[in-house]
Amino acid sequence: MKKNVVIIGAGLAGTLLCNELVENCDVTLLEAGDKNGIKYPEVNFIQKRFAEVKTFCIGGGGTTNLWHNGLIPINTEDVTSEEFKKVITETESYIDKAACKLYWLDNPYSDEYKNIVSQMSLVAEKTGAFPDGVDCLLYPEKYRKLDVKDRVDAFYSVSNIEFVSENKRIKSVSYCSGLKKHSIDADVVIISAGALGTPLLVKKVISAIGSSFDKIGTGLADHPIGFIGKVKFKKHITRSMNCLSALNKGNYICRTAIRLKSKCGKYTCGAFFRPALTMGNKLSIYKYKSLIGAGNGLERVKNMFSLKIFHPDILAEIFSHLFGITIPGRIYNIIVIFEQKRGKSRVSYDGDRLNVDWSITKEELSIYNDMLLKLNNMLTGISDEINIITDLTEEWIWSAAHHSGTISLGNKPDDLVDKDLKLNSCDNVFVCDGSVIQEHSYANTGLTIGALSMRLSERVLQ
Ligand SMILES: Cc1cc2nc3c(=O)[nH]c(=O)nc-3n(C[C@H](O)[C@H](O)[C@H](O)COP(=O)(O)OP(=O)(O)OC[C@H]3O[C@@H](n4cnc5c(N)ncnc54)[C@H](O)[C@@H]3O)c2cc1C
């Protein structure tokens, strides 16, 4: 008899899980959004807003409807939690399979990734300026949103998902579709509603089995990201920096990050260089740049109707980012993706309404400022001019949309899932999406979420 698997959420993780498991199981998908349209839920931001642009959505394909498909693994060297390090290490063997599902076309991803990282390391070494090394983010040339296979019993626009339990297991899942209530039996339930949606469902599972847990939703971590300044490189290294900024390899584009380790060694950030034309360091221009960079479709076109579009740096960005043409020059924008650890930031709900209590702490800002000083020193010997902000405030940084950490993973009694992503308090419910990522240095999370999905689907079949 085939297992009945119920998957909740058709985002990056949920779609990949459906498509893997449907080969051997009866898979039912429950998705809150439409199959082919997206909505943005109203969010009550208690402290800092994520960003001026939308950083997640509800709808088939989940946040991959908005994403840029940049693929990079999380480097185990940068992970400090032993239990999560084990998970990331085990997940490495699923990276190639996940990358294929995320539109990677070349050699196995990990071979190409290793090759390009060593090539870019040689380029960086020649400059003699980057002691913490480099890393590479690879963007497949073509990508689109993810779709579930026709064989999956998929239900969209569902609401009021509830769980019925028996002996520490979820026996059935009920949901509303249209005006009708339905119920399906489940051997296995996988919750993949994203870092902001999953805690609500986990809460419901845990109360269905008669327990309670205070920490559900706490630990929200993101990547604070910001344009923090400009640099004008010396003539003799312009070519190297051009290559590190963006390298078109045909089927993909490589953008290289300069790794920056904090003094205590616990935090790792990544600095990227993007062509610019002026040495000005203006927050309003950076905010506008982020608005047109992250938006897509009609929204992006609407945002373009502003006089700021004629700022030389914006024009340089448009040519470089949107049309893949790099304007030759020695001036670069510096964008840093900062690491954030799980802390007190959290998501909670009033009924179905989402509250996001996200902040960047004073300690984090102080670590980031130290790192910027370090970056400034690194660049001194290879540049003619540097204009980096020296007293970074939270105004300069916003969410890179890598929402993570709202479900704790580990072997402590109050951790919610174990290293196989199974809920500790329930025998047949798993969580797989950004919520279980406990640490992510500067690495975009999509490839890791994909690899975790491949690993979990194998385990469910076993
Ligand atoms: C502009 C932008 C660019 C990005 N670029 C990159 C990039 O280049 N590389 C990268 O790695 N990452 C990138 N990301 C981040 C990446 O897209 C996300 O990390 C990833 O898609 C998250 O996947 P997920 O499966 O955790 O959640 P999601 O893909 O968001 O999926 C969650 C799904 O659950 C559904 N859902 C929610 N609540 C419920 C409920 N109660 N019941 C049923 N269904 C529910 C949602 O509708 C959604 O379909 C980017 C994000 C943005 C916004």
The ligand as an SDF file (V2000), in Angstrom:
LIG
                    3D

 53 58  0  0  0  0  0  0  0  0999 V2000
   13.0280   39.2150   -4.2670 C   0  0  0  0  0  0  0  0  0  0  0  0
   13.5970   37.9190   -3.7140 C   0  0  0  0  0  0  0  0  0  0  0  0
   14.7430   37.3840   -4.2830 C   0  0  0  0  0  0  0  0  0  0  0  0
   15.2750   36.1930   -3.7780 C   0  0  0  0  0  0  0  0  0  0  0  0
   16.3760   35.6590   -4.3880 N   0  0  0  0  0  0  0  0  0  0  0  0
   16.8870   34.5090   -3.9300 C   0  0  0  0  0  0  0  0  0  0  0  0
   18.0100   33.9160   -4.5820 C   0  0  0  0  0  0  0  0  0  0  0  0
   18.5300   34.4400   -5.5670 O   0  0  0  0  0  0  0  0  0  0  0  0
   18.4980   32.7530   -4.0770 N   0  0  0  0  0  0  0  0  0  0  0  0
   17.9480   32.1520   -2.9720 C   0  0  0  0  0  0  0  0  0  0  0  0
   18.4460   31.1080   -2.5540 O   0  0  0  0  0  0  0  0  0  0  0  0
   16.8930   32.6900   -2.3500 N   0  0  0  0  0  0  0  0  0  0  0  0
   16.3390   33.8340   -2.8000 C   0  0  0  0  0  0  0  0  0  0  0  0
   15.2400   34.3570   -2.1910 N   0  0  0  0  0  0  0  0  0  0  0  0
   14.6860   33.6510   -1.0270 C   0  0  0  0  0  0  0  0  0  0  0  0
   13.9120   32.3960   -1.4370 C   0  0  0  0  0  0  0  0  0  0  0  0
   12.9810   32.7180   -2.4390 O   0  0  0  0  0  0  0  0  0  0  0  0
   13.2070   31.8050   -0.2150 C   0  0  0  0  0  0  0  0  0  0  0  0
   14.1870   31.5500    0.7670 O   0  0  0  0  0  0  0  0  0  0  0  0
   12.5090   30.4900   -0.5210 C   0  0  0  0  0  0  0  0  0  0  0  0
   11.6890   30.6080   -1.6480 O   0  0  0  0  0  0  0  0  0  0  0  0
   11.7130   30.0490    0.6830 C   0  0  0  0  0  0  0  0  0  0  0  0
   11.1480   28.7900    0.4210 O   0  0  0  0  0  0  0  0  0  0  0  0
   10.1500   28.1160    1.4390 P   0  0  0  0  0  0  0  0  0  0  0  0
    9.7720   26.7960    0.8630 O   0  0  0  0  0  0  0  0  0  0  0  0
   10.7460   28.1640    2.8010 O   0  0  0  0  0  0  0  0  0  0  0  0
    8.8980   29.1120    1.5040 O   0  0  0  0  0  0  0  0  0  0  0  0
    7.9260   29.6210    0.3400 P   0  0  0  0  0  0  0  0  0  0  0  0
    8.5300   29.3880   -0.9930 O   0  0  0  0  0  0  0  0  0  0  0  0
    7.5170   30.9970    0.6650 O   0  0  0  0  0  0  0  0  0  0  0  0
    6.6750   28.6450    0.4470 O   0  0  0  0  0  0  0  0  0  0  0  0
    5.6970   28.6920    1.4540 C   0  0  0  0  0  0  0  0  0  0  0  0
    4.3790   28.2440    0.8270 C   0  0  0  0  0  0  0  0  0  0  0  0
    3.4350   27.9590    1.8430 O   0  0  0  0  0  0  0  0  0  0  0  0
    2.1870   28.5610    1.5220 C   0  0  0  0  0  0  0  0  0  0  0  0
    1.4930   28.7840    2.8050 N   0  0  0  0  0  0  0  0  0  0  0  0
    1.7830   29.6840    3.7670 C   0  0  0  0  0  0  0  0  0  0  0  0
    0.9490   29.5440    4.8040 N   0  0  0  0  0  0  0  0  0  0  0  0
    0.1150   28.5150    4.5030 C   0  0  0  0  0  0  0  0  0  0  0  0
   -0.9620   27.8730    5.2010 C   0  0  0  0  0  0  0  0  0  0  0  0
   -1.3620   28.2560    6.4040 N   0  0  0  0  0  0  0  0  0  0  0  0
   -1.5980   26.8590    4.5830 N   0  0  0  0  0  0  0  0  0  0  0  0
   -1.2110   26.4370    3.3560 C   0  0  0  0  0  0  0  0  0  0  0  0
   -0.2040   27.0040    2.6580 N   0  0  0  0  0  0  0  0  0  0  0  0
    0.4610   28.0190    3.2310 C   0  0  0  0  0  0  0  0  0  0  0  0
    2.5700   29.8170    0.7620 C   0  0  0  0  0  0  0  0  0  0  0  0
    1.5290   30.2710   -0.0600 O   0  0  0  0  0  0  0  0  0  0  0  0
    3.7630   29.3090   -0.0610 C   0  0  0  0  0  0  0  0  0  0  0  0
    3.3670   28.7230   -1.2750 O   0  0  0  0  0  0  0  0  0  0  0  0
   14.6600   35.5280   -2.6700 C   0  0  0  0  0  0  0  0  0  0  0  0
   13.4900   36.0550   -2.1170 C   0  0  0  0  0  0  0  0  0  0  0  0
   12.9580   37.2400   -2.6280 C   0  0  0  0  0  0  0  0  0  0  0  0
   11.6990   37.7910   -2.0190 C   0  0  0  0  0  0  0  0  0  0  0  0
  1  2  1  0
  2  3  1  0
  2 52  2  0
  3  4  2  0
  4  5  1  0
  4 50  1  0
  5  6  2  0
  6  7  1  0
  6 13  1  0
  7  8  2  0
  7  9  1  0
  9 10  1  0
 10 11  2  0
 10 12  1  0
 12 13  2  0
 13 14  1  0
 14 15  1  0
 14 50  1  0
 15 16  1  0
 16 17  1  0
 16 18  1  0
 18 19  1  0
 18 20  1  0
 20 21  1  0
 20 22  1  0
 22 23  1  0
 23 24  1  0
 24 25  2  0
 24 26  1  0
 24 27  1  0
 27 28  1  0
 28 29  2  0
 28 30  1  0
 28 31  1  0
 31 32  1  0
 32 33  1  0
 33 34  1  0
 33 48  1  0
 34 35  1  0
 35 36  1  0
 35 46  1  0
 36 37  1  0
 36 45  1  0
 37 38  2  0
 38 39  1  0
 39 40  1  0
 39 45  2  0
 40 41  1  0
 40 42  2  0
 42 43  1  0
 43 44  2  0
 44 45  1  0
 46 47  1  0
 46 48  1  0
 48 49  1  0
 50 51  2  0
 51 52  1  0
 52 53  1  0
M  END
$$$$
